[in-house]
Amino acid sequence: MAASHTPVMLREVLQVLEPKDGGIYVDGTFGGGGYARAVLDAANCEVVGIDRDAEAVRRGSVIAKRYRGRLRVVEGRYGEMDRLVREADRQQVDGVALDLGISSAQLDDPERGFSFRFDGPLDMRMQRDGATAADLINTLSEKELADIIYLYGEERAARRIARAIVDARGEDPIRRTGELAEIVRGVLARARDGIDPATRTFQALRIAVNDELRELDRGLIAAERLLGPKGRLAVVSFHSLEDRRVKSFLRERSGRAPRPSRYAPEDASTPEPTFRSLRTSAVRPSQEEVARNPRARSARLRGAERTDAPAWPMSIVPALNGGLA
């Protein structure tokens, strides 16, 4: 499966990271190892790969043999990357890459339950612990389900879908991806663009099961603590909920957050900027890449460079947009 993984916007991510000989880099969402391998091939450097999926870590151990000590892959959440990297005897790094969402290997394995393209158990866990998507579908109230589908899937028909789920589970528990997809398709007609009606509902459940938005918040803050001066951060997101969080964080941390009023004085208590945004807008994939890899069509890349200012105190809560999170 690792061989089939196509890293999204690889050339653009390398342009942000600018790998250098002797540098240390973090691939915080290792997956198939696409970014890690590209960084290692671009410079005589080291990479620490992080993934909470044990299968990805096992694949990474095979890839690591090719690089003779320059790649180390550890199991864990990228929201704890500062701790994980320091446990790997590295105190600061020169770059962090995050490819949000799920990997091709996870998506293409029916037993993981991430996709409605195959019938499989309604699981969706990146780590093999905690509540599954089936647990949420069969135990949450109609309102709780509607909130998740609306806020995490940005699905306008969330209430109707939640009602249909509750009606269906009253007959029998919903355990399979195919069952859930058919329930949603019974509520919504297929869109003109061909996107399956179940897409947003599956996205919402996956985000809820894996706590993805709060994990992103933790990951951005961890990267701020871990990156040394001039270190680079590259984040590839795949939907607006993720991209808005990254944009908001970098705007705040680079001193560009809007003030309540244009006439309001500067807040002297605000810490110094810890990042310098490399571009004010997100980078999008080329038409050629989208043609080669349809998964790239919704990708957005944001990059920033670390200043030498200390990381902001944990008591300052980022002004992030996240609904339930």
Backbone bond lengths (Angstrom), bond angles and torsions (degrees), N, CA, C in turn:
res aa  C-N    CA-C-N  psi(-1)  N-CA   C-N-CA  omega(-1)  CA-C   N-CA-C  phi
1 M - - - 1.451 - - 1.512 111.45 -
2 A 1.326 117.80 -35.00 1.449 120.09 -178.87 1.499 111.17 -59.94
3 A 1.330 117.01 -34.73 1.448 120.48 -177.57 1.509 111.74 -66.98
4 S 1.348 118.27 -26.21 1.453 121.80 -177.57 1.523 112.18 -85.07
5 H 1.301 117.67 -7.99 1.459 121.22 -177.09 1.524 110.28 -74.32
6 T 1.337 115.96 128.62 1.456 121.19 178.11 1.519 108.66 -112.47
7 P 1.328 119.13 108.65 1.464 120.07 179.87 1.521 110.97 -64.66
8 V 1.315 116.39 136.33 1.462 122.50 -175.99 1.522 110.65 -86.06
9 M 1.329 116.14 136.03 1.467 123.52 176.59 1.526 111.63 53.24
10 L 1.321 115.70 42.69 1.457 120.86 -175.80 1.525 111.91 -60.76
11 R 1.319 117.66 -46.44 1.469 120.87 -178.86 1.528 110.33 -61.35
12 E 1.329 116.77 -42.62 1.459 120.12 -178.86 1.531 112.08 -68.41
13 V 1.339 116.87 -36.88 1.468 120.02 177.14 1.527 110.31 -63.89
14 L 1.337 117.25 -42.44 1.469 120.12 177.88 1.526 110.91 -63.59
15 Q 1.319 117.64 -34.59 1.466 120.17 177.75 1.518 111.30 -64.90
16 V 1.325 116.71 -33.88 1.466 120.06 176.36 1.525 110.58 -72.26
17 L 1.328 117.05 -47.93 1.471 120.82 -174.18 1.530 112.82 -71.47
18 E 1.325 117.17 -34.08 1.469 121.82 -177.02 1.537 111.36 48.31
19 P 1.336 118.88 63.07 1.472 120.76 -177.06 1.527 112.04 -56.40
20 K 1.333 115.33 137.37 1.467 121.48 -178.03 1.515 109.76 -126.54
21 D 1.334 116.04 150.43 1.459 120.96 175.47 1.531 109.77 -56.61
22 G 1.321 115.59 136.41 1.454 120.88 179.31 1.510 114.20 82.87
23 G 1.324 118.07 -3.98 1.455 121.24 -178.88 1.521 112.69 -78.94
24 I 1.334 115.10 165.17 1.459 122.46 176.80 1.519 107.15 -125.73
25 Y 1.332 116.21 128.08 1.454 121.32 -174.43 1.522 110.38 -129.57
26 V 1.328 115.48 153.90 1.462 121.93 179.51 1.520 109.12 -118.23
27 D 1.335 116.00 125.27 1.459 122.09 167.83 1.522 104.61 -100.67
28 G 1.330 115.69 95.83 1.459 120.20 -170.13 1.515 114.92 -75.99
29 T 1.322 116.94 -13.21 1.466 122.00 177.71 1.526 106.89 -130.14
30 F 1.310 116.68 72.00 1.461 123.21 -165.35 1.523 113.09 -56.22
31 G 1.340 118.20 -49.24 1.455 120.97 177.93 1.518 112.69 55.20
32 G 1.341 116.38 -117.30 1.458 121.20 177.51 1.510 113.62 -88.24
33 G 1.333 117.46 0.86 1.465 121.06 175.68 1.512 115.04 80.90
34 G 1.332 117.75 16.13 1.465 119.94 -175.67 1.516 114.21 -62.09
35 Y 1.311 117.23 -47.51 1.459 119.87 179.41 1.525 111.10 -67.99
36 A 1.327 116.76 -42.64 1.466 120.53 -178.94 1.523 111.01 -58.95
37 R 1.318 117.44 -46.39 1.464 120.81 -179.31 1.529 111.21 -64.57
38 A 1.337 116.58 -39.74 1.460 119.38 -179.49 1.528 111.20 -65.72
39 V 1.316 117.26 -39.43 1.469 120.73 177.93 1.525 110.22 -65.40
40 L 1.325 116.52 -44.64 1.465 120.70 -179.72 1.521 111.78 -65.12
41 D 1.325 117.15 -32.96 1.466 120.85 178.60 1.527 111.69 -76.95
42 A 1.338 116.57 -23.17 1.457 120.48 -176.93 1.524 113.09 -82.98
43 A 1.327 117.92 -23.29 1.467 120.92 -176.49 1.520 109.59 -155.60
44 N 1.334 115.24 159.56 1.462 121.46 176.55 1.529 107.88 -82.95
45 C 1.323 115.76 78.23 1.464 121.62 -171.68 1.528 109.36 -132.57
46 E 1.332 115.54 -175.22 1.453 122.00 176.93 1.519 109.64 -118.30
47 V 1.339 116.52 150.12 1.461 121.85 176.06 1.523 109.01 -132.16
48 V 1.327 115.24 134.55 1.461 121.80 169.25 1.524 106.35 -105.14
49 G 1.324 117.11 116.96 1.454 121.97 177.23 1.512 109.98 -96.97
50 I 1.326 115.95 140.38 1.462 121.48 -178.53 1.520 108.61 -129.07
51 D 1.319 116.59 135.09 1.461 120.41 174.06 1.517 108.41 -155.72
52 R 1.311 116.77 140.68 1.464 119.12 178.38 1.515 112.75 -87.52
53 D 1.320 116.60 -5.54 1.460 122.49 177.74 1.528 109.07 -89.84
54 A 1.326 116.49 115.91 1.467 120.90 -177.27 1.523 111.83 -59.76
55 E 1.338 117.62 -31.88 1.464 120.55 178.83 1.524 110.20 -64.58
56 A 1.322 117.69 -41.04 1.466 121.13 178.67 1.524 110.78 -64.77
57 V 1.317 116.90 -38.16 1.465 120.42 179.34 1.529 110.14 -66.23
58 R 1.325 116.94 -38.96 1.468 119.62 177.71 1.533 111.05 -64.55
59 R 1.321 116.01 -41.94 1.467 118.26 176.23 1.524 110.69 -63.68
60 G 1.321 115.71 -37.96 1.465 120.02 179.97 1.514 112.89 -63.63
61 S 1.335 116.75 -33.53 1.465 119.22 179.82 1.519 111.04 -65.15
62 V 1.336 116.71 -30.01 1.465 120.77 176.53 1.524 110.11 -72.77
63 I 1.333 116.19 -44.56 1.464 120.37 179.07 1.527 110.82 -62.56
64 A 1.337 116.83 -37.07 1.464 120.99 -176.48 1.524 112.30 -60.03
65 K 1.324 117.81 -29.58 1.470 120.74 -178.93 1.522 111.62 -62.32
66 R 1.329 117.13 -27.51 1.467 120.29 -179.15 1.526 111.75 -72.31
67 Y 1.331 117.14 -19.91 1.467 119.83 -171.72 1.527 113.25 -109.14
68 R 1.305 117.18 5.56 1.469 123.02 167.73 1.528 113.12 48.28
69 G 1.312 115.42 60.41 1.456 120.29 173.99 1.514 115.36 90.50
70 R 1.315 118.19 -4.57 1.461 119.38 -178.58 1.526 112.83 -90.65
71 L 1.333 117.66 -11.23 1.465 121.89 178.60 1.516 109.54 -123.54
72 R 1.318 115.20 127.70 1.458 121.44 174.27 1.527 107.56 -126.01
73 V 1.324 117.59 127.00 1.461 121.63 -179.19 1.518 108.85 -114.48
74 V 1.331 116.11 125.94 1.460 121.35 -176.35 1.525 109.29 -122.52
75 E 1.322 115.15 150.60 1.458 120.63 179.42 1.520 109.14 -89.60
76 G 1.312 116.43 130.88 1.454 121.32 179.17 1.516 111.42 161.56
77 R 1.302 115.78 179.52 1.462 122.41 -179.84 1.520 110.08 -93.13
78 Y 1.335 115.83 140.36 1.466 117.80 -179.30 1.526 111.91 -69.00
79 G 1.337 116.83 -16.97 1.461 119.49 173.93 1.516 112.70 -65.47
80 E 1.336 117.09 -13.46 1.466 122.13 176.99 1.520 110.50 -113.54
81 M 1.339 117.07 26.22 1.465 119.83 -173.63 1.521 112.76 -61.53
82 D 1.322 118.29 -33.17 1.469 118.29 -179.05 1.526 110.60 -63.95
83 R 1.331 117.01 -41.82 1.469 119.95 177.27 1.518 111.05 -68.06
84 L 1.330 117.61 -45.60 1.459 121.51 -176.85 1.524 111.81 -63.22
85 V 1.325 117.02 -40.98 1.466 120.18 -179.60 1.519 110.85 -70.30
86 R 1.303 117.20 -37.99 1.464 118.89 178.73 1.522 111.60 -69.83
87 E 1.332 116.21 -30.90 1.464 118.64 173.08 1.526 110.86 -67.37
88 A 1.340 115.99 -21.99 1.467 120.84 175.25 1.529 111.18 -89.48
89 D 1.347 116.48 18.16 1.471 123.63 173.99 1.529 113.22 68.72
90 R 1.327 117.47 31.26 1.458 121.36 174.87 1.519 108.00 -126.55
91 Q 1.327 117.55 127.23 1.458 121.76 -174.14 1.522 113.12 -93.29
92 Q 1.318 117.17 -34.24 1.456 122.53 177.78 1.514 108.79 -137.21
93 V 1.342 115.11 157.51 1.459 118.76 177.95 1.525 109.82 -130.80
94 D 1.324 114.56 165.20 1.464 121.09 -176.85 1.516 113.38 -100.21
95 G 1.310 117.33 -8.40 1.453 119.86 178.95 1.512 111.87 -169.57
96 V 1.337 115.18 149.31 1.464 122.49 177.01 1.526 107.47 -133.79
97 A 1.337 116.40 129.33 1.458 122.35 175.40 1.527 109.21 -117.19
98 L 1.334 116.32 133.69 1.460 122.25 177.08 1.526 109.02 -129.04
99 D 1.318 115.96 124.43 1.465 123.53 176.40 1.524 105.40 -114.00
100 L 1.322 116.72 98.73 1.454 121.23 -168.35 1.526 112.00 -76.02
101 G 1.324 115.20 165.28 1.458 119.77 179.41 1.510 111.84 91.54
102 I 1.337 116.09 -148.66 1.457 121.50 -176.10 1.515 110.05 -114.00
103 S 1.319 115.54 155.37 1.458 120.71 -179.55 1.519 110.80 -85.27
104 S 1.317 115.68 164.19 1.461 120.74 177.22 1.526 110.92 -60.65
105 A 1.335 116.93 -37.75 1.467 120.03 -179.69 1.520 111.26 -63.25
106 Q 1.318 117.35 -40.95 1.462 120.66 178.03 1.523 110.56 -67.01
107 L 1.325 115.91 -43.48 1.468 120.89 -176.62 1.521 111.95 -65.57
108 D 1.333 116.60 -34.74 1.465 120.92 -173.72 1.531 113.67 -88.88
109 D 1.327 117.91 -1.79 1.465 121.10 -179.92 1.532 108.84 -99.06
110 P 1.338 118.60 108.25 1.465 120.49 -177.61 1.520 113.49 -57.08
111 E 1.326 117.69 -30.90 1.461 120.72 -176.79 1.527 112.77 -70.55
112 R 1.346 117.34 -15.74 1.465 119.29 178.60 1.526 111.72 -83.69
113 G 1.323 117.59 -20.15 1.458 121.16 173.09 1.511 115.90 74.06
114 F 1.336 117.79 22.25 1.467 120.07 -179.47 1.525 112.74 -84.12
115 S 1.309 117.72 -24.32 1.456 121.23 -169.24 1.518 112.13 -118.99
116 F 1.331 115.65 144.65 1.461 121.44 173.82 1.525 111.22 -88.02
117 R 1.331 116.84 -0.42 1.471 119.83 177.92 1.521 111.63 -71.46
118 F 1.333 116.19 -24.16 1.461 121.38 179.03 1.519 108.16 -127.41
119 D 1.305 116.67 147.10 1.461 119.35 174.53 1.524 109.03 -83.28
120 G 1.311 115.91 129.36 1.456 121.15 179.49 1.506 110.03 -162.22
121 P 1.335 117.59 178.21 1.463 120.69 178.33 1.528 110.64 -62.62
122 L 1.311 116.85 141.56 1.459 122.28 -177.52 1.534 108.59 -81.87
123 D 1.342 115.27 78.46 1.459 121.88 -172.39 1.534 111.14 -102.76
124 M 1.331 117.25 -77.17 1.467 125.24 175.95 1.526 114.53 74.60
125 R 1.309 120.16 8.46 1.465 120.98 179.19 1.525 110.39 -82.17
126 M 1.326 116.72 130.48 1.458 120.37 172.93 1.520 110.07 -73.76
127 Q 1.331 115.71 -40.70 1.460 120.84 169.92 1.515 107.27 -98.30
128 R 1.315 116.97 149.60 1.459 119.38 -176.96 1.528 111.07 -87.48
129 D 1.332 116.77 49.59 1.458 120.06 173.16 1.522 108.57 -147.08
130 G 1.324 115.72 166.06 1.450 120.19 -179.86 1.525 112.60 84.60
131 A 1.339 114.95 -176.75 1.457 121.90 -177.32 1.520 111.62 -69.15
132 T 1.321 116.00 142.19 1.458 121.81 176.02 1.534 109.64 -92.00
133 A 1.332 115.25 172.25 1.464 119.26 174.65 1.528 110.53 -62.56
134 A 1.326 117.24 -35.99 1.464 120.22 177.51 1.525 111.13 -62.34
135 D 1.331 116.30 -38.78 1.469 119.68 177.51 1.526 110.64 -59.81
136 L 1.332 116.86 -44.73 1.463 119.87 -179.89 1.523 110.80 -65.77
137 I 1.327 116.17 -46.91 1.464 121.26 -176.83 1.533 111.88 -59.04
138 N 1.316 115.97 -35.97 1.465 119.60 -172.73 1.517 114.84 -96.81
139 T 1.343 118.19 -6.59 1.470 119.30 -176.86 1.526 114.00 -122.43
140 L 1.316 118.91 -27.07 1.464 119.47 -177.41 1.523 111.11 -72.76
141 S 1.308 115.19 153.62 1.459 119.85 177.23 1.527 110.34 -70.38
142 E 1.312 115.71 165.35 1.460 120.16 178.62 1.523 110.96 -58.80
143 K 1.328 117.36 -41.71 1.467 120.56 179.60 1.520 111.42 -65.55
144 E 1.333 117.14 -42.54 1.463 119.97 179.22 1.524 111.29 -62.44
145 L 1.312 116.80 -41.74 1.466 120.35 177.54 1.526 110.75 -64.25
146 A 1.320 117.04 -44.27 1.463 120.62 179.55 1.522 110.73 -61.39
147 D 1.326 117.40 -40.61 1.470 120.68 179.26 1.523 111.00 -62.68
148 I 1.327 116.64 -45.68 1.468 120.73 179.65 1.522 110.63 -61.27
149 I 1.329 116.92 -47.91 1.467 120.61 -176.77 1.528 110.83 -65.83
150 Y 1.318 116.64 -37.34 1.473 119.98 -179.36 1.523 111.63 -73.90
151 L 1.333 116.88 -47.56 1.462 120.14 -173.63 1.518 112.98 -77.66
152 Y 1.323 117.65 -38.64 1.463 120.45 -177.12 1.532 112.79 -94.65
153 G 1.322 116.79 -22.29 1.456 119.70 177.93 1.513 112.88 -105.86
154 E 1.342 116.57 -8.63 1.472 122.05 -176.38 1.533 110.32 50.21
155 E 1.341 113.42 43.20 1.464 122.19 -176.37 1.532 109.53 -98.59
156 R 1.320 116.67 116.26 1.464 121.30 -178.15 1.528 112.56 -66.12
157 A 1.311 116.75 -28.82 1.466 120.46 -178.39 1.525 111.90 -91.34
158 A 1.322 117.70 24.97 1.462 121.91 -173.84 1.522 112.80 -57.04
159 R 1.316 117.24 -41.52 1.469 119.15 -177.90 1.523 111.55 -65.99
160 R 1.315 116.72 -41.58 1.464 119.44 179.30 1.529 111.29 -66.60
161 I 1.330 116.26 -38.34 1.466 119.96 178.73 1.525 110.02 -66.50
162 A 1.334 117.04 -44.50 1.462 120.24 179.02 1.526 111.03 -61.07
163 R 1.325 117.17 -40.65 1.466 120.93 178.19 1.531 110.77 -61.92
164 A 1.349 116.29 -43.30 1.470 120.48 179.55 1.523 111.14 -64.70
165 I 1.342 117.27 -37.86 1.471 120.78 178.50 1.525 110.23 -64.35
166 V 1.323 116.39 -46.24 1.466 120.08 -179.21 1.525 110.47 -63.33
167 D 1.326 117.64 -41.00 1.472 120.18 177.48 1.524 110.80 -61.77
168 A 1.340 116.62 -44.21 1.460 120.55 -177.07 1.519 111.77 -67.04
169 R 1.311 117.94 -42.15 1.466 119.70 -178.17 1.524 111.83 -71.20
170 G 1.344 117.12 -16.40 1.459 119.78 174.42 1.510 112.36 -66.07
171 E 1.328 116.26 -23.62 1.463 121.06 176.52 1.528 110.94 -86.04
172 D 1.326 116.32 -51.57 1.469 122.68 178.78 1.526 108.50 -152.01
173 P 1.334 118.68 147.70 1.471 120.14 175.79 1.525 110.72 -58.10
174 I 1.316 115.88 145.80 1.470 122.33 179.19 1.518 107.32 -92.95
175 R 1.339 117.44 116.12 1.459 121.05 -173.07 1.527 113.44 -120.66
176 R 1.319 118.66 -14.47 1.458 121.23 -171.69 1.529 110.95 -118.98
177 T 1.341 115.26 149.28 1.462 120.19 178.15 1.528 110.97 -61.55
178 G 1.326 116.26 -39.18 1.453 119.97 179.89 1.514 112.50 -62.14
179 E 1.322 116.75 -38.87 1.464 120.66 178.05 1.521 111.03 -61.75
180 L 1.328 116.32 -48.77 1.465 119.99 -178.23 1.526 111.10 -63.76
181 A 1.326 116.11 -43.09 1.466 119.14 -179.64 1.517 111.15 -59.93
182 E 1.337 117.72 -40.82 1.466 120.57 -179.36 1.529 111.17 -67.82
183 I 1.323 116.90 -34.82 1.469 119.97 177.16 1.524 110.33 -61.92
184 V 1.334 115.97 -45.86 1.462 119.97 -179.47 1.525 110.34 -66.78
185 R 1.312 117.27 -41.28 1.474 120.60 179.49 1.527 111.34 -64.91
186 G 1.327 116.79 -24.49 1.457 119.85 175.89 1.513 112.84 -73.05
187 V 1.319 116.47 -17.56 1.468 121.92 178.97 1.517 111.61 -95.33
188 L 1.344 116.33 -40.52 1.461 121.72 -173.48 1.522 111.34 -116.48
189 A 1.310 115.87 141.70 1.465 120.95 173.33 1.524 109.09 -81.27
190 R 1.312 117.00 155.03 1.463 121.48 177.49 1.520 109.63 -64.16
191 A 1.323 116.14 135.75 1.459 121.13 -178.53 1.524 111.38 -70.63
192 R 1.325 116.07 158.98 1.455 120.92 -179.15 1.527 112.09 -61.90
193 D 1.350 115.77 -30.01 1.466 118.76 -179.08 1.525 112.86 -79.89
194 G 1.333 116.91 0.93 1.453 120.84 176.65 1.514 115.17 86.42
195 I 1.334 118.27 -2.32 1.466 120.79 179.77 1.526 109.13 -69.48
196 D 1.325 115.89 132.50 1.455 120.90 -177.00 1.537 110.13 -63.52
197 P 1.336 118.18 137.62 1.467 120.57 179.87 1.523 113.87 -58.55
198 A 1.344 117.55 -23.82 1.468 120.66 -177.72 1.524 113.14 -80.83
199 T 1.318 118.54 -7.20 1.465 121.95 -172.56 1.521 112.50 -55.95
200 R 1.301 117.98 -51.31 1.469 121.07 -174.96 1.529 111.83 -68.85
201 T 1.319 116.94 -35.81 1.461 119.56 178.95 1.525 110.80 -66.94
202 F 1.326 117.16 -42.77 1.463 120.36 177.89 1.528 110.56 -64.74
203 Q 1.331 117.85 -40.55 1.461 120.33 176.83 1.524 110.68 -59.53
204 A 1.326 116.53 -45.24 1.459 120.66 -177.27 1.522 111.83 -61.79
205 L 1.328 116.36 -44.81 1.462 119.94 -179.38 1.520 111.24 -65.58
206 R 1.330 117.06 -40.80 1.462 120.72 178.88 1.528 110.80 -61.29
207 I 1.320 117.07 -43.29 1.463 120.93 178.93 1.522 110.40 -62.49
208 A 1.340 116.19 -42.95 1.464 119.76 -178.89 1.521 111.53 -66.99
209 V 1.328 117.33 -44.73 1.467 121.43 -178.12 1.525 110.73 -59.82
210 N 1.335 117.01 -40.26 1.465 121.17 -173.40 1.527 114.28 -101.42
211 D 1.331 116.80 5.35 1.471 120.78 177.90 1.531 110.67 53.00
212 E 1.330 116.27 43.65 1.467 120.96 -167.20 1.529 113.86 -67.57
213 L 1.322 118.21 -35.50 1.459 118.47 -175.54 1.523 111.62 -73.84
214 R 1.323 117.00 -41.10 1.466 118.02 176.13 1.523 111.23 -69.91
215 E 1.333 116.55 -30.78 1.468 119.28 174.75 1.528 110.06 -64.12
216 L 1.325 117.64 -38.57 1.460 120.88 176.25 1.524 110.72 -62.91
217 D 1.330 117.63 -43.65 1.469 120.49 176.55 1.531 110.60 -56.54
218 R 1.335 115.46 -47.89 1.465 119.70 -179.21 1.528 110.85 -64.19
219 G 1.331 116.60 -37.73 1.458 119.99 -178.88 1.515 112.67 -66.28
220 L 1.324 117.66 -41.00 1.466 120.75 178.67 1.524 110.92 -63.79
221 I 1.326 116.19 -41.90 1.469 119.94 178.90 1.529 110.69 -67.70
222 A 1.344 116.88 -38.98 1.464 120.35 178.14 1.528 110.93 -64.52
223 A 1.333 117.02 -39.78 1.469 120.49 177.71 1.522 110.84 -63.41
224 E 1.325 116.75 -38.61 1.465 120.55 177.15 1.529 110.64 -59.76
225 R 1.322 116.95 -40.46 1.463 120.66 -179.44 1.522 112.22 -72.45
226 L 1.324 116.65 -31.42 1.464 120.82 -170.72 1.524 113.62 -89.88
227 L 1.320 117.63 -32.50 1.462 120.44 -176.02 1.527 111.56 -71.16
228 G 1.329 115.49 135.82 1.456 120.42 173.78 1.518 110.79 -82.65
229 P 1.341 118.03 170.05 1.461 121.01 176.52 1.523 111.37 -52.94
230 K 1.325 116.22 135.87 1.476 124.52 -177.45 1.522 112.49 74.59
231 G 1.348 117.67 0.20 1.460 119.95 176.20 1.515 110.38 -66.52
232 R 1.323 116.39 151.04 1.460 121.30 -174.49 1.536 111.49 -112.73
233 L 1.329 114.91 142.28 1.460 122.64 176.10 1.523 108.80 -117.82
234 A 1.334 117.33 128.20 1.470 123.00 177.46 1.520 108.19 -126.52
235 V 1.335 116.83 122.43 1.462 121.50 -178.11 1.523 109.18 -125.93
236 V 1.341 115.85 122.31 1.460 121.97 175.97 1.520 107.86 -105.86
237 S 1.326 116.37 120.94 1.461 121.49 178.99 1.519 109.44 -115.42
238 F 1.348 115.26 164.67 1.462 119.57 -173.64 1.527 114.07 -127.35
239 H 1.315 117.68 -0.99 1.460 119.09 172.10 1.523 109.01 -152.33
240 S 1.320 115.30 166.70 1.464 120.79 -169.31 1.522 112.94 -64.52
241 L 1.324 118.37 -31.46 1.463 119.97 179.67 1.520 110.72 -60.79
242 E 1.328 116.86 -44.22 1.463 120.65 178.25 1.524 111.04 -68.13
243 D 1.324 116.02 -49.12 1.467 119.91 -174.80 1.522 111.21 -61.82
244 R 1.331 117.93 -38.99 1.469 119.81 178.99 1.520 111.30 -63.31
245 R 1.323 116.73 -36.91 1.468 119.85 179.37 1.524 110.73 -66.72
246 V 1.330 116.61 -44.57 1.462 120.06 179.80 1.529 109.95 -64.40
247 K 1.315 116.53 -45.48 1.467 121.31 179.38 1.517 111.03 -59.52
248 S 1.339 116.88 -45.42 1.463 121.15 -179.25 1.523 111.32 -63.61
249 F 1.333 116.33 -43.46 1.467 120.41 -179.98 1.526 110.94 -61.34
250 L 1.323 116.89 -49.29 1.465 120.21 -176.74 1.523 111.60 -68.72
251 R 1.318 117.30 -34.78 1.466 119.72 176.05 1.522 110.65 -63.90
252 E 1.325 116.27 -43.35 1.459 120.62 179.04 1.519 111.45 -65.84
253 R 1.346 115.64 -49.26 1.457 120.01 -174.50 1.535 112.88 -73.20
254 S 1.313 117.48 -14.46 1.467 119.53 176.15 1.522 112.40 -99.75
255 G 1.348 116.23 8.01 1.463 119.96 176.17 1.512 113.97 78.24
256 R 1.347 117.26 19.80 1.456 120.39 -177.79 1.526 112.83 -109.87
257 A 1.327 117.76 10.95 1.463 119.70 179.55 1.522 109.59 -66.24
258 P 1.329 118.06 136.55 1.472 119.80 -178.74 1.523 111.79 -66.15
259 R 1.335 115.76 142.92 1.459 120.93 175.18 1.521 109.98 -83.00
260 P 1.350 117.05 155.51 1.470 119.13 179.03 1.521 112.36 -56.00
261 S 1.329 117.07 -32.87 1.459 121.96 179.47 1.515 109.05 -143.53
262 R 1.314 116.69 142.79 1.465 120.02 178.38 1.518 111.60 -63.97
263 Y 1.341 116.02 -19.85 1.466 120.34 -179.31 1.528 112.55 -94.63
264 A 1.334 116.07 -6.01 1.462 119.26 -179.21 1.521 110.20 -70.70
265 P 1.322 118.05 141.00 1.472 120.01 179.09 1.512 111.42 -70.17
266 E 1.327 115.73 158.63 1.461 120.33 175.37 1.516 109.70 -62.32
267 D 1.332 115.91 141.33 1.461 121.47 179.10 1.529 108.31 -84.13
268 A 1.326 115.73 109.50 1.468 120.15 -176.77 1.515 112.40 -67.61
269 S 1.340 117.38 -18.03 1.462 119.97 -178.61 1.530 112.62 -81.86
270 T 1.326 118.32 -10.91 1.457 121.15 -179.48 1.531 109.81 -70.17
271 P 1.321 118.60 128.64 1.472 120.29 -179.89 1.524 111.88 -63.63
272 E 1.312 114.73 166.19 1.460 120.33 177.79 1.525 110.32 -65.76
273 P 1.335 116.98 150.67 1.466 119.77 178.40 1.528 111.60 -60.13
274 T 1.338 115.03 136.54 1.463 119.92 179.84 1.535 112.21 -102.32
275 F 1.331 116.57 -10.07 1.460 120.59 179.12 1.523 110.88 -134.70
276 R 1.316 113.82 153.87 1.458 121.45 169.64 1.524 106.69 -120.64
277 S 1.332 116.45 115.44 1.463 119.67 -179.84 1.520 110.05 -65.80
278 L 1.315 116.32 136.92 1.459 120.32 -179.36 1.520 111.96 -81.06
279 R 1.335 115.72 -25.34 1.463 121.86 174.33 1.513 108.40 -147.09
280 T 1.336 116.97 149.63 1.458 119.39 179.20 1.526 112.15 -79.27
281 S 1.316 117.65 -19.60 1.458 120.86 179.54 1.531 109.83 -120.28
282 A 1.321 115.01 161.12 1.457 120.21 179.96 1.530 110.62 -74.04
283 V 1.331 115.22 150.16 1.460 121.69 174.89 1.524 108.06 -90.51
284 R 1.317 116.65 135.85 1.459 121.79 179.99 1.526 110.16 -109.86
285 P 1.316 117.53 155.67 1.469 119.47 -179.97 1.522 111.02 -68.83
286 S 1.311 114.84 154.39 1.458 120.46 177.99 1.526 110.00 -71.71
287 Q 1.326 116.03 159.64 1.464 120.38 176.52 1.525 110.88 -61.19
288 E 1.337 116.44 -34.59 1.456 120.46 179.16 1.528 111.05 -64.02
289 E 1.333 116.97 -41.22 1.459 119.21 -179.94 1.523 110.90 -67.90
290 V 1.316 117.51 -41.65 1.462 120.23 179.24 1.521 110.58 -61.63
291 A 1.333 116.77 -37.56 1.468 120.61 178.11 1.526 110.47 -64.94
292 R 1.345 117.30 -38.00 1.458 121.35 -179.83 1.519 111.71 -76.25
293 N 1.342 116.02 -36.78 1.459 121.72 -172.11 1.527 109.12 -137.95
294 P 1.325 118.18 91.67 1.471 120.65 -177.25 1.521 113.91 -56.36
295 R 1.349 118.21 -25.17 1.467 120.91 178.20 1.527 111.49 -58.80
296 A 1.324 116.90 -22.96 1.458 120.63 -176.22 1.522 113.23 -79.39
297 R 1.330 118.49 -9.58 1.468 119.91 -168.54 1.527 113.27 -60.05
298 S 1.322 118.23 -32.17 1.468 120.34 -178.04 1.525 113.25 -100.86
299 A 1.331 118.10 6.55 1.464 121.43 -174.92 1.525 112.00 -71.63
300 R 1.336 114.79 146.10 1.462 122.93 174.62 1.529 107.42 -137.01
301 L 1.308 116.51 133.85 1.464 121.67 179.37 1.517 109.84 -113.71
302 R 1.319 116.33 130.60 1.467 122.05 172.39 1.524 108.07 -124.64
303 G 1.325 115.48 137.41 1.455 120.49 -178.23 1.513 111.33 -131.05
304 A 1.323 115.53 151.92 1.462 120.88 179.99 1.521 109.61 -152.11
305 E 1.323 115.31 158.39 1.465 122.46 178.74 1.524 108.93 -115.39
306 R 1.315 115.54 134.69 1.474 122.01 -179.12 1.519 110.04 -72.85
307 T 1.332 116.03 136.35 1.458 120.83 172.10 1.528 108.35 -87.24
308 D 1.325 116.43 -175.04 1.474 119.34 177.40 1.527 112.24 -95.23
309 A 1.351 117.75 8.67 1.463 121.12 177.35 1.525 110.54 -72.10
310 P 1.329 118.43 147.58 1.470 119.71 177.98 1.516 111.61 -65.91
311 A 1.330 116.23 152.34 1.464 121.36 177.33 1.518 110.27 -58.19
312 W 1.305 116.12 146.19 1.465 120.10 -179.45 1.526 110.15 -66.19
313 P 1.332 117.39 149.37 1.468 120.31 178.82 1.524 111.20 -61.99
314 M 1.310 115.85 148.01 1.461 120.54 -179.68 1.523 111.44 -65.07
315 S 1.334 118.33 -18.99 1.457 121.28 -179.54 1.520 112.23 -70.79
316 I 1.347 116.82 -15.94 1.461 120.55 178.35 1.520 108.02 -89.80
317 V 1.315 116.81 111.44 1.454 121.75 -176.53 1.521 108.85 -85.54
318 P 1.324 118.55 127.03 1.462 120.53 179.55 1.533 111.42 -59.93
319 A 1.317 116.07 141.61 1.467 121.54 178.34 1.527 108.35 -83.64
320 L 1.327 116.00 72.65 1.450 121.16 -175.23 1.517 110.79 -102.16
321 N 1.327 115.61 152.62 1.456 122.78 -177.64 1.501 108.58 -99.51
322 G 1.353 118.08 112.36 1.444 115.78 -173.91 1.489 119.23 -149.73
323 G 1.335 119.81 12.08 1.449 119.07 175.68 1.506 113.25 59.66
324 L 1.321 117.11 -121.59 1.458 121.50 -176.67 1.506 113.21 -63.05
325 A 1.348 117.17 -27.33 1.466 119.47 -177.58 1.508 111.50 -76.82
